[in-house]
């Protein structure tokens, strides 16, 4: 049988090299190459509004919250209401994008939409339980 590691020093070197390799691999997978908000890829941000959202943690968090609420509402409302919810989302996106890079305007747009989606949950989903 061939011995690949003849001495304790060689074994230690191979083992530490292997651990370094594994560590670098873990870091490469753990560190994202581009930030992403929930509803779009920041690496493909096409508008001033999207770039502003990606650059601001508070706006990014609101985007995540809004996207989650929108997904929940869209799945839980009856079919007749679902189309209206989706149409309203498209209108809201156009309104939000008119804000350009104005963080306050974008923040207000998210606050309004999150409020709208919460009201839909309260009025059309929670009241029709049980859940």
C-alpha positions, 0 to 999 in steps of 0.5 A, a space after each residue: 500500500 502506498 503511503 500518501 502522508 509519510 510524516 506527521 508534518 505532511 499530514 498536518 499540512 494536508 489537513 490544514 490545507 483541506 480545512 482552509 479550502 473548506 473554509 473558503 468554500 463556505 465563505 463564498 457561499 455565505 457571502 451574497 454577490 449582490 443584495 436582493 430585495 424580496 420582490 426583485 433582484 438588486 443586481 438587475 435594478 433597472 430604475 432609480 427607485 429600485 436602486 434606492 431601495 437596494 441601497 437603503 436597508 429600511 426601504 429594503 425591509 419594507 419591500 420584503 414586508 410588502 412582498 410577503 404580505 402581497 404573496 399571502 393576500 394573493 393566495 388567501 383571497 377568493 379568485 374574484 378578488 385575486 385579479 383586483 389585488 394583482 391589478 392594484 399591485 401593478 398600479 402601485 408599482 407604477 406609483 412607487 416608481 414615480 418617486 425616483 430616488 426620493 427615499 421619503 416618497 418611496 417609504 410613504 408608498 410602501 407604508 400605504 401599500 402595506 396598510 392596504 394589504 393589511 386591510 384586505 387581510 383584516 376585511 376579507 381573510 380574517 373575517 372568513 376564518 377559521 384559521 
